[in-house]
Amino acid sequence: MLSRLPLRPGLKRLIRIFLSLLLILIVIIVSGVAFIEIQRHRTVALPAPSGPFAVGRMEYDWTDRSRVDPFAPHAGQKRELVVWSWYPAAHTSGSQSAPYLPAKWGQANDNQIMQSNDSIQTHSIDHAPLSSSSERYPVLIFEPGMGKIPTQYTTLLEDLASHGYIIFAINPTYSADVVAFPDGRVAEATNAGKVEDGANLQVAGDRIIQVWAQDVIFTMNQLDTLNAQPGNIFSQHLDLTRLGLFGHSFGGATAAQVCHMDARCKAGIDIDGALFGSVAQSGVTQPFMVMQHDPGACSDADCRSFQNKVHTILRTVPKDSSYDLSVKNTEHFNFSDYAVYFSPLRLFGLLGSIDGQRGIQITRTYVRTFFDTYLNNKPSPLLREPTNAYPEVQFSAP
């Protein structure tokens, strides 16, 4: 029988080596999976807000009856948005912090290689009462990056709310990977709502940004209504004469586009977002800041193109109210919560070598300082020149 034929010594040795390597590979894979599971379920408290206010959070579901959604998988569907608000709240004892994501959102968005949503501790209280320390508060509208949702920027948004800003943050339906509506429906990203592989980036971006810009303008209109209607938490408490726009990545590009389109924008920030739409040629006339990750030598064509567009829009900004700054040793996702909890993005070069909490602290400080300057009339030398307190921040001339 063949099974009884003796194996030559050399073949036996090869089989032993193969089995040993296979065992080592299995141990590495099992250990890696176990490490990821332990790390992603380890409790992580987000950096605490630095302002004097407690932070409240609530959710709205708004439908724009005037627009058919061009990203929706079914023809004729109206554009529907889930918008979250973070706001300065009254201090109440014994309140439990809100989950990083509500249950339905968490089930739909849990990524098996990122920090588990249920292990992240926030500093927000669901539906907390609005602080009565001020009659009216400045308002900010935020858009996340492509594929992302606003809770992935909780650390930044909570901090702004703790300093007296009411933030309304848009979930871009069918562009975000997943949006969960309050009634349990789940909307996943569609090809129409995202930049497809191989697509012309400029053409796709110009197309999508028109929808995102209209989302922001619709939200502005909703805030007019919310402020005028009696009986809701924000009634007559939104100071819409002090309205700022900001966002990360594609959301930052959207902030620039809307400031170009709508004079209700009094100041805007683009956090590391390549520019699309007509703003790239026409610019903005409001105070505006571009905050970038470390550009390094900026020797490739994409970097030079981005810098040229930044300089184009900032040259149209009123004198002494335009800012182009970068943060050393950061990468694109250092401006999000990914920087402060377990994420493999550092392995792919999407997080820089800067300490995650330090990078977030810098982002929070400069975003708040900009809006304090132009919405609250509290100018700061931080915006004028480098400082020893934040040597990582580099200024460029527009």
Summary of the structure (lengths in Angstrom):
residues: 398
radius of gyration: 23.8
end to end distance: 83.1
largest distance: 93.3
contacts: 1303
relative contact order: 0.11
helix: 39%
strand: 22%
